[in-house]
Amino acid sequence: MIKLSQKQKQIVEFEAGALLVKAGPGSGKTRVLIERIKRLLKTKKRIKILALTFSNMAAEEMKTRIEEDVEISDLIDNVTIGTIHAFCLDLVQNKGYMIGLSDSLVLFESLDDRKKILEDAIMKNSRLKSIYLQKQDSNKFLSDCLSSISDYKKKFIVPDASDSYINYEIYRAYNEQLLLQGAIDFDDILFYAYRILTENTNVANLLTTQYKYICVDEAQDLNYSQYYVIRALCGESFKNIMMVGDENQSIYRFNGSDSKLMAVEFVKDFSPTVFELNENFRCAKAIVNFANTLEQSNDYPNCFYNGELKLNVYDSEEEEAEAVLNKIRELISQGHPDIESELSFDNFAVIARNKYVFSCMEQLLQKEEMPYYFKKTTSGIECESLLFQFVDLKLRVIANSKDIIHKEQLKKIEESKTDFDFSEISKILSNIDAEQFELKNALRSIETYLSNLTVADEEKYLAMCDLNLWKQHWSKYCSQVPSENRTLMSFRNYVALGKTQISEHSNGIVLLTAHMSKGLQYEVVFIIGLSEGTFPDYRAVKEGGEALLQEKNNMYVAVTRAKRLCYLSYSKWKKMPWGDTKYQRSSQFLDVLNGK
């Protein structure tokens, strides 16, 4: 039985009505959400619950923690756990016909694919074609147009309501071309889900009859479209919604997130009971004190360890990297009074504002042969071999006969000079049933083909690596979808949403950006490259206001990933790619430590 604080217990036992939990890092916010779901399942065994997260990793963790409770392990099917996009895509596929959509739409996740869709749409319109051909940088023009279209869709603005004739024409033409290809983009998922819920209120009523409780984790990261989809889902009468979040950890402004949607709009729309969790069960006192100073608050006064937070200044990035690695060796060999267990490389994280800061660090790690890895996230299956690029495209075309974009790409590969016999691969894939989809046998046949093939070692190696990658994605898909529900289109959409991504089990020191660090925790954290213009980013410094606030939130998130020890550092001099050496000032976030 998990021991809860008094306030945590009140949240877990909250019966009905809207609920807002404001809680910072280490306060147990996800824990109370999961414990409340478990309690609802135990006490109201016939109810169904919808739990919405912001990542597939978070969804998997939530499901695992619920399944671990033997009292309710057989009730896990009563909880639908997933990302907001996954929930809405399912809604669009099942109810899209209500707004005139096909029931067999495939998600186009690639930016290059969407650029090609837009370019084709423009070239079929004489007025737009004339404008396009006059552009000196056509690639930038396409990117800017897609960015504008994305902004419109995130605000649920339809083409005829956009702010200029040209924008309207481009937006309309792009949408029409997408649908002609039997496709939608990521922004369409929420856009169409919102239309379904608002134009057919009986759908929302049916869903809220099905789900008696809705829970939203990391609610500070909601953007406009996500929040208003959730609000439309709840309608006028549904109030059993719980939101959990921390305004200080809102770091996705670039994606339109706004913590005010949780802190202001949700309060206005639902009049929730508000709880604030201000005990930190994870971070040491030294770390909490610095975090409180950053946000100018006095939250989380109760800490159970003193810990250590220290600033170090070095002459060069090379010296900074060397000092970090020496400290890691020291802590592994000697330990620390505030850390009970022995330390290994897996207990250390190095965080920076962007990936380029790691250049010297990575070079030294390789030289010293110390174990490390980059924390990264991707969606889709990134094929390195020409063979599996062909397989990927062929399956896309089998899944969606309207897909002209990928048919053209497929033709180019077929016409390329290679040792692979693509007719043989086509023959293997032609036996696939798109509606009763089974990939295992096809992959086995491709493996046999590869094993008997005489081809360059490098290309064969890449193909075998890709083969194993596809096996992993297929296995992950099968673990989530019963055999009777498996279709090729479903598989493609699961891949595009990142639901088949393999959890990382890499060992060693982890290198990760501030954005990637969110939700993670380590015994010891080093935050490097803390110079003005790097962290905070120079663009945010120039813009100020909300952009700089986001940077401060990034710093807050990075610091609070440390459980016991946190070491901050920067170098006075930075070697530029063109050979110059630049003097660097300390980050404004370090002013308090510098006595300013």
Legacy VTK file of the C-alpha trace (Angstrom):
# vtk DataFile Version 3.0
C-alpha trace
ASCII
DATASET POLYDATA
POINTS 596 float
0.000 0.000 0.000
1.418 3.368 -1.045
1.615 5.878 1.783
0.008 9.199 0.884
0.205 12.584 2.541
-3.006 14.038 3.916
-3.480 16.334 0.929
-2.652 13.558 -1.562
-5.228 11.337 0.156
-7.897 14.046 -0.207
-7.251 14.203 -3.952
-7.288 10.428 -4.385
-10.580 10.135 -2.473
-12.242 13.048 -4.300
-15.547 11.604 -5.437
-17.122 13.671 -8.199
-16.966 17.052 -9.923
-14.218 19.038 -11.618
-10.798 18.858 -9.996
-7.622 20.870 -10.574
-4.361 19.721 -8.982
-1.514 22.235 -9.124
1.675 20.478 -8.226
5.355 20.995 -8.845
8.197 18.568 -9.579
8.633 15.801 -7.052
5.285 16.485 -5.359
3.657 13.283 -6.603
1.155 14.754 -9.078
1.200 11.806 -11.499
1.186 9.461 -8.520
-2.062 10.927 -7.132
-3.656 10.828 -10.580
-2.832 7.129 -10.937
-3.903 6.355 -7.359
-7.221 8.137 -7.942
-7.835 6.101 -11.104
-7.051 2.912 -9.185
-9.414 3.867 -6.370
-12.229 4.680 -8.798
-11.763 1.289 -10.451
-11.871 -0.473 -7.081
-14.910 1.348 -5.717
-16.911 1.815 -8.920
-16.065 -1.354 -10.827
-18.425 -0.885 -13.735
-17.262 2.581 -14.747
-14.919 3.476 -17.591
-12.236 6.148 -17.343
-10.476 8.172 -20.041
-6.893 9.152 -19.140
-5.167 11.558 -21.542
-1.391 12.082 -21.561
1.113 14.023 -23.639
3.426 11.186 -24.643
3.215 7.497 -25.445
5.905 6.882 -22.822
3.751 8.507 -20.130
0.742 6.479 -21.279
2.727 3.227 -21.075
4.043 4.072 -17.616
0.529 4.864 -16.374
-0.842 1.598 -17.745
2.025 -0.408 -16.214
1.551 1.144 -12.767
-2.180 0.386 -12.833
-1.611 -3.202 -14.007
0.821 -3.770 -11.131
-2.084 -3.505 -8.667
-3.347 -7.103 -8.476
-6.720 -5.962 -7.131
-7.593 -4.258 -10.412
-5.288 -5.870 -12.994
-8.338 -7.483 -14.611
-10.028 -4.065 -14.898
-7.333 -2.383 -17.014
-9.631 -2.538 -20.065
-11.974 -0.175 -18.224
-9.351 2.571 -18.598
-8.564 4.090 -21.985
-5.045 5.518 -21.682
-3.367 7.415 -24.492
-2.325 10.708 -25.973
-4.882 13.320 -26.955
-3.905 12.850 -30.621
-4.389 9.066 -30.445
-7.855 9.454 -28.877
-8.882 12.054 -31.475
-7.533 10.052 -34.429
-9.680 7.110 -33.341
-12.664 9.480 -33.174
-11.955 10.860 -36.671
-11.607 7.387 -38.169
-14.806 6.091 -36.565
-17.024 9.196 -36.789
-15.431 11.217 -39.588
-18.239 10.259 -41.982
-20.477 12.628 -39.978
-18.582 15.598 -41.433
-18.071 14.096 -44.865
-14.684 12.415 -44.328
-13.603 9.038 -45.649
-13.294 6.247 -43.085
-9.898 5.245 -44.482
-7.650 8.256 -43.982
-3.915 7.791 -43.471
-1.778 10.140 -41.425
1.025 11.897 -43.352
3.650 12.572 -40.692
6.565 13.615 -42.909
7.235 17.327 -43.497
8.668 16.512 -46.929
5.467 14.691 -47.874
3.351 17.653 -46.800
5.569 20.048 -48.771
5.061 17.895 -51.868
1.294 17.883 -51.283
1.298 21.676 -51.029
3.540 22.125 -54.056
1.283 19.898 -56.183
-1.774 21.840 -54.997
-0.159 25.178 -55.873
0.956 24.016 -59.314
-2.632 23.050 -60.194
-3.831 26.608 -59.466
-2.733 29.129 -62.118
-2.842 32.136 -59.772
-0.895 30.381 -57.003
1.507 28.837 -59.504
2.406 32.288 -60.824
3.164 33.547 -57.313
5.127 30.399 -56.412
7.367 30.476 -59.470
8.416 34.027 -58.601
9.755 32.991 -55.194
13.539 32.873 -54.926
13.446 30.366 -52.054
10.602 27.998 -52.887
11.415 25.660 -49.998
11.116 28.485 -47.453
7.865 29.614 -49.075
6.382 26.116 -48.705
7.568 25.861 -45.091
6.094 29.278 -44.245
2.777 28.346 -45.876
2.580 25.067 -43.948
3.362 26.918 -40.731
0.507 29.376 -41.396
-1.881 26.535 -42.253
-0.901 24.779 -39.030
-1.643 27.948 -37.045
-5.076 28.228 -38.669
-5.954 24.623 -37.927
-4.798 24.871 -34.305
-7.239 27.763 -33.875
-10.005 25.888 -35.754
-10.069 28.524 -38.491
-11.557 27.218 -41.744
-10.119 28.346 -45.116
-12.880 30.848 -45.956
-12.277 32.620 -42.660
-8.541 33.148 -43.094
-7.162 36.653 -43.342
-6.328 37.050 -47.030
-7.346 35.720 -50.406
-3.961 34.173 -51.054
-3.885 32.467 -47.646
-7.395 31.194 -48.255
-6.490 29.780 -51.658
-3.320 28.068 -50.416
-5.045 26.658 -47.328
-8.048 25.403 -49.343
-5.902 23.922 -52.104
-3.656 22.115 -49.598
-6.629 20.601 -47.746
-8.272 19.454 -50.973
-5.065 17.867 -52.207
-4.539 16.089 -48.873
-8.014 14.557 -48.973
-7.579 13.588 -52.637
-4.565 11.590 -51.447
-6.695 9.923 -48.760
-4.590 11.638 -46.108
-4.675 14.014 -43.143
-1.897 15.794 -41.254
-1.329 16.039 -37.490
-3.233 19.289 -37.126
-6.224 17.764 -38.915
-6.610 15.201 -36.136
-7.708 17.770 -33.558
-9.356 20.052 -36.140
-11.691 17.314 -37.407
-12.261 15.860 -33.925
-13.443 19.277 -32.767
-15.804 19.569 -35.736
-17.263 16.127 -35.026
-17.881 16.954 -31.362
-19.352 20.427 -31.946
-21.394 19.671 -35.073
-22.749 16.393 -33.661
-23.285 16.910 -29.928
-24.797 13.436 -29.640
-21.259 12.041 -30.182
-19.946 13.966 -27.164
-22.989 12.858 -25.140
-22.354 9.240 -26.081
-18.682 9.441 -25.087
-19.356 11.104 -21.732
-21.978 8.461 -21.062
-19.338 5.841 -21.793
-16.573 7.534 -19.773
-17.703 8.581 -16.315
-14.367 10.233 -15.493
-11.783 12.070 -17.612
-8.230 12.697 -16.347
-5.624 14.909 -18.025
-1.956 14.734 -17.002
0.577 17.563 -17.603
-2.309 19.936 -18.280
-0.016 22.979 -18.330
1.103 21.800 -21.792
-2.355 22.030 -23.357
-2.614 24.183 -26.453
-5.749 25.897 -27.728
-6.956 23.053 -29.938
-6.313 20.350 -27.325
-8.139 22.243 -24.579
-11.144 23.064 -26.737
-11.446 19.476 -27.959
-11.569 18.381 -24.317
-14.108 21.092 -23.506
-16.249 20.087 -26.492
-16.055 16.467 -25.349
-17.390 17.450 -21.911
-20.258 19.512 -23.333
-22.401 21.589 -21.012
-23.105 19.087 -18.263
-20.131 16.726 -17.804
-18.075 17.788 -14.769
-16.080 14.703 -13.707
-12.833 15.972 -15.206
-9.480 16.125 -13.438
-6.528 18.181 -14.605
-3.051 17.884 -13.121
-0.164 20.204 -13.912
2.471 22.755 -12.959
2.490 26.220 -14.553
6.249 26.494 -13.993
6.857 23.478 -16.235
5.099 24.910 -19.275
7.859 24.684 -21.912
6.057 24.000 -25.193
5.154 27.545 -26.210
6.570 26.791 -29.692
3.731 24.267 -30.073
1.103 26.718 -28.868
0.863 25.485 -25.274
-0.415 27.975 -22.725
-0.601 27.228 -19.003
-3.439 29.771 -18.711
-5.729 27.225 -20.373
-5.333 25.079 -17.245
-5.020 27.837 -14.654
-7.615 30.303 -16.000
-9.845 28.863 -18.738
-10.452 25.542 -17.010
-11.302 27.310 -13.763
-13.706 29.634 -15.609
-15.358 26.833 -17.587
-15.641 24.132 -14.909
-15.338 25.857 -11.476
-13.143 23.015 -10.186
-12.100 22.213 -6.648
-8.434 23.259 -6.509
-5.694 21.451 -4.613
-2.067 22.553 -4.413
0.656 20.033 -3.589
3.640 21.866 -2.117
5.710 19.066 -0.623
8.708 17.875 -2.599
9.411 14.175 -2.119
12.168 13.968 -4.731
14.542 16.924 -4.804
17.063 17.930 -2.146
16.837 21.253 -0.282
19.651 22.970 -2.200
17.945 22.213 -5.525
14.499 23.259 -4.312
15.840 26.546 -2.941
17.350 27.446 -6.311
14.169 26.414 -8.153
12.094 28.560 -5.790
14.423 31.503 -6.425
14.028 31.069 -10.192
10.244 31.223 -9.933
10.250 33.713 -7.046
8.170 31.439 -4.865
8.345 29.771 -1.492
6.826 26.485 -2.553
7.954 23.060 -1.411
9.387 23.943 1.987
9.602 20.333 3.184
12.628 18.479 1.851
14.205 15.338 3.233
17.795 15.788 2.005
20.218 18.717 2.003
21.814 17.837 -1.316
24.194 20.047 -3.249
23.874 22.716 -5.942
27.088 24.315 -7.154
28.179 26.659 -9.938
31.505 26.112 -11.732
33.094 28.429 -14.299
35.721 27.201 -16.771
37.976 28.819 -19.354
36.947 26.557 -22.223
34.318 23.999 -23.226
37.029 21.324 -23.234
37.881 22.168 -19.613
34.168 22.109 -18.710
33.658 18.662 -20.252
36.773 17.265 -18.556
35.646 18.601 -15.147
32.201 16.993 -15.526
33.670 13.585 -16.329
36.174 13.844 -13.450
33.317 14.635 -11.056
31.371 11.623 -12.303
34.376 9.372 -11.678
34.820 10.867 -8.189
31.183 10.316 -7.218
31.177 6.739 -8.522
34.330 5.885 -6.571
33.658 7.876 -3.366
29.872 8.327 -3.250
28.088 11.221 -1.505
26.551 11.536 2.005
23.119 12.416 0.547
23.010 9.381 -1.761
22.335 6.096 0.009
23.228 3.616 -2.717
26.301 3.145 -4.864
26.338 5.268 -7.997
26.726 3.942 -11.536
26.942 5.734 -14.879
23.164 5.267 -15.273
22.568 7.673 -12.356
24.029 10.682 -14.195
22.461 13.077 -16.681
24.046 15.969 -18.560
21.501 18.557 -19.700
21.974 21.435 -22.157
19.694 23.909 -23.913
20.418 22.452 -27.350
22.211 19.434 -28.791
25.162 21.448 -30.181
26.406 22.231 -26.672
27.361 18.559 -26.290
30.079 18.608 -28.983
33.131 18.687 -26.677
31.417 16.466 -24.110
30.711 13.745 -26.646
34.230 13.846 -28.081
35.723 13.398 -24.616
33.268 10.624 -23.678
34.312 8.734 -26.784
37.997 9.327 -26.120
37.690 8.160 -22.503
35.474 5.222 -23.570
32.847 6.089 -20.977
29.327 4.704 -21.617
26.797 7.305 -22.734
23.802 7.839 -25.028
21.624 10.608 -26.394
18.033 10.681 -25.241
15.904 11.227 -28.307
12.390 10.662 -29.569
11.151 10.021 -33.055
7.973 8.905 -34.732
7.759 6.694 -37.754
10.259 4.090 -38.918
13.441 5.696 -40.223
14.807 3.253 -42.807
18.485 3.497 -43.708
18.568 0.847 -46.450
17.136 1.292 -49.924
15.414 -2.076 -49.593
13.302 -1.074 -46.606
12.653 2.386 -47.974
10.995 0.435 -50.792
9.103 -1.778 -48.295
7.880 1.289 -46.396
6.629 3.023 -49.545
5.057 -0.153 -50.945
3.065 -0.734 -47.771
1.912 2.906 -47.775
0.578 2.474 -51.298
-1.097 -0.857 -50.478
-2.770 0.798 -47.481
-3.932 3.796 -49.487
-4.519 3.464 -53.240
-5.049 7.254 -53.521
-1.506 7.957 -52.302
0.094 9.484 -55.415
2.976 11.071 -53.463
4.416 7.770 -52.302
3.637 6.051 -55.624
5.959 8.547 -57.295
8.681 7.980 -54.683
8.263 4.225 -55.112
8.716 4.514 -58.876
11.985 6.432 -58.432
13.414 3.681 -56.213
12.290 0.981 -58.660
14.117 2.806 -61.445
17.316 3.244 -59.415
20.402 1.114 -60.057
20.754 -1.377 -57.225
21.581 -5.004 -56.478
18.117 -5.510 -54.946
15.408 -7.227 -56.962
12.406 -5.057 -56.136
10.086 -7.259 -58.207
10.850 -10.074 -55.778
10.042 -7.836 -52.788
6.832 -6.655 -54.509
5.856 -10.281 -54.996
6.358 -10.947 -51.269
4.322 -7.883 -50.265
1.561 -8.488 -52.829
0.231 -11.330 -50.680
-0.549 -8.912 -47.836
-4.200 -8.421 -46.921
-4.658 -4.782 -45.935
-7.818 -5.562 -43.933
-6.536 -8.662 -42.093
-3.000 -7.461 -41.842
-0.157 -9.782 -40.918
3.441 -8.621 -41.398
5.424 -11.374 -39.691
5.412 -13.801 -42.627
6.387 -11.097 -45.104
9.342 -10.057 -42.921
10.405 -13.694 -42.640
10.354 -14.015 -46.447
12.380 -10.815 -46.821
14.887 -12.169 -44.291
15.265 -15.346 -46.365
15.724 -13.249 -49.497
18.422 -11.159 -47.791
20.300 -14.160 -46.434
20.643 -15.596 -49.960
21.598 -12.295 -51.567
25.085 -11.327 -52.664
25.324 -7.580 -52.125
27.726 -5.044 -50.651
28.329 -5.768 -46.959
27.396 -2.227 -45.938
24.039 -2.279 -47.742
23.191 -5.770 -46.497
24.087 -4.705 -42.943
21.758 -1.686 -43.147
18.960 -3.850 -44.562
19.312 -6.425 -41.762
19.280 -3.645 -39.144
16.135 -2.202 -40.739
14.592 -5.675 -40.775
15.109 -6.038 -37.025
13.686 -2.539 -36.514
10.528 -3.449 -38.441
10.181 -6.645 -36.389
10.294 -4.560 -33.209
7.664 -2.108 -34.459
5.389 -4.945 -35.579
5.768 -6.718 -32.235
4.923 -3.493 -30.364
1.840 -2.993 -32.552
0.680 -6.579 -31.948
1.000 -6.101 -28.182
-1.507 -3.230 -28.389
-3.991 -4.402 -31.022
-5.855 -7.775 -31.038
-5.305 -9.825 -34.194
-8.896 -9.402 -35.373
-8.516 -5.584 -35.356
-5.171 -5.367 -37.161
-5.228 -3.577 -40.487
-2.445 -2.115 -42.580
-3.916 1.378 -42.252
-4.153 0.990 -38.479
-0.513 -0.147 -38.356
0.612 2.843 -40.432
-1.248 5.280 -38.173
0.122 3.652 -35.007
3.627 4.083 -36.429
2.969 7.708 -37.412
1.695 8.529 -33.905
4.820 7.023 -32.345
2.810 4.313 -30.575
5.140 1.568 -31.825
8.354 3.274 -30.753
10.617 1.019 -28.761
11.410 2.185 -25.236
15.057 3.002 -24.810
17.087 0.724 -22.599
20.436 2.347 -23.216
23.049 2.333 -20.504
25.442 4.973 -19.325
25.491 8.725 -18.866
22.528 10.288 -20.630
22.875 13.476 -22.676
19.600 15.292 -23.192
18.174 18.702 -23.959
16.048 20.587 -21.456
12.905 19.759 -23.429
13.738 16.063 -23.538
14.442 15.955 -19.792
10.858 16.667 -18.779
9.306 13.926 -16.688
12.654 12.246 -15.975
14.786 12.170 -12.815
18.383 11.337 -11.931
20.462 11.232 -8.769
23.017 13.645 -10.233
22.475 16.253 -12.952
25.018 18.483 -14.702
23.614 21.481 -16.593
26.294 22.745 -18.966
26.563 25.677 -21.371
24.856 28.146 -19.025
25.996 31.253 -20.872
23.788 34.176 -21.883
22.523 33.596 -25.398
22.768 29.822 -25.096
20.653 29.224 -22.010
18.553 31.351 -22.214
18.483 31.155 -26.003
19.586 34.381 -27.726
16.261 34.639 -29.594
14.308 34.591 -26.349
16.632 37.207 -24.831
15.979 39.455 -27.812
12.203 38.899 -27.772
11.803 39.044 -23.985
8.386 38.696 -22.363
6.715 35.310 -22.746
9.640 33.858 -24.709
12.077 34.588 -21.883
9.587 33.210 -19.355
9.556 29.957 -21.334
13.347 29.832 -21.112
13.154 30.283 -17.343
10.670 27.407 -17.218
13.139 25.321 -19.240
15.791 26.060 -16.608
13.343 25.205 -13.836
12.584 21.860 -15.462
16.281 21.076 -16.005
17.283 21.844 -12.402
14.427 19.853 -10.880
15.438 16.684 -12.764
18.133 16.330 -10.082
17.146 14.336 -7.018
20.213 14.972 -4.859
23.071 16.794 -6.630
23.042 19.447 -9.332
26.130 21.068 -10.860
25.793 24.158 -13.052
28.548 25.352 -15.368
29.590 27.405 -18.375
32.821 28.297 -20.144
34.145 31.852 -20.490
35.350 31.217 -24.024
33.624 29.385 -26.859
35.276 28.243 -30.085
33.052 29.140 -33.062
32.695 26.821 -36.102
34.499 29.349 -38.337
37.541 29.419 -36.047
36.994 32.562 -33.918
36.866 32.468 -30.127
33.987 34.268 -28.428
33.823 35.533 -24.821
30.698 34.400 -22.938
28.820 35.978 -20.025
27.077 33.854 -17.448
23.368 33.173 -17.887
20.999 35.625 -16.245
19.510 32.596 -14.484
22.738 32.345 -12.483
22.626 35.925 -11.219
21.352 34.878 -7.812
24.306 32.509 -7.398
26.706 35.242 -8.497
25.362 37.601 -5.840
23.489 39.853 -8.273
LINES 1 597
596 0 1 2 3 4 5 6 7 8 9 10 11 12 13 14 15 16 17 18 19 20 21 22 23 24 25 26 27 28 29 30 31 32 33 34 35 36 37 38 39 40 41 42 43 44 45 46 47 48 49 50 51 52 53 54 55 56 57 58 59 60 61 62 63 64 65 66 67 68 69 70 71 72 73 74 75 76 77 78 79 80 81 82 83 84 85 86 87 88 89 90 91 92 93 94 95 96 97 98 99 100 101 102 103 104 105 106 107 108 109 110 111 112 113 114 115 116 117 118 119 120 121 122 123 124 125 126 127 128 129 130 131 132 133 134 135 136 137 138 139 140 141 142 143 144 145 146 147 148 149 150 151 152 153 154 155 156 157 158 159 160 161 162 163 164 165 166 167 168 169 170 171 172 173 174 175 176 177 178 179 180 181 182 183 184 185 186 187 188 189 190 191 192 193 194 195 196 197 198 199 200 201 202 203 204 205 206 207 208 209 210 211 212 213 214 215 216 217 218 219 220 221 222 223 224 225 226 227 228 229 230 231 232 233 234 235 236 237 238 239 240 241 242 243 244 245 246 247 248 249 250 251 252 253 254 255 256 257 258 259 260 261 262 263 264 265 266 267 268 269 270 271 272 273 274 275 276 277 278 279 280 281 282 283 284 285 286 287 288 289 290 291 292 293 294 295 296 297 298 299 300 301 302 303 304 305 306 307 308 309 310 311 312 313 314 315 316 317 318 319 320 321 322 323 324 325 326 327 328 329 330 331 332 333 334 335 336 337 338 339 340 341 342 343 344 345 346 347 348 349 350 351 352 353 354 355 356 357 358 359 360 361 362 363 364 365 366 367 368 369 370 371 372 373 374 375 376 377 378 379 380 381 382 383 384 385 386 387 388 389 390 391 392 393 394 395 396 397 398 399 400 401 402 403 404 405 406 407 408 409 410 411 412 413 414 415 416 417 418 419 420 421 422 423 424 425 426 427 428 429 430 431 432 433 434 435 436 437 438 439 440 441 442 443 444 445 446 447 448 449 450 451 452 453 454 455 456 457 458 459 460 461 462 463 464 465 466 467 468 469 470 471 472 473 474 475 476 477 478 479 480 481 482 483 484 485 486 487 488 489 490 491 492 493 494 495 496 497 498 499 500 501 502 503 504 505 506 507 508 509 510 511 512 513 514 515 516 517 518 519 520 521 522 523 524 525 526 527 528 529 530 531 532 533 534 535 536 537 538 539 540 541 542 543 544 545 546 547 548 549 550 551 552 553 554 555 556 557 558 559 560 561 562 563 564 565 566 567 568 569 570 571 572 573 574 575 576 577 578 579 580 581 582 583 584 585 586 587 588 589 590 591 592 593 594 595
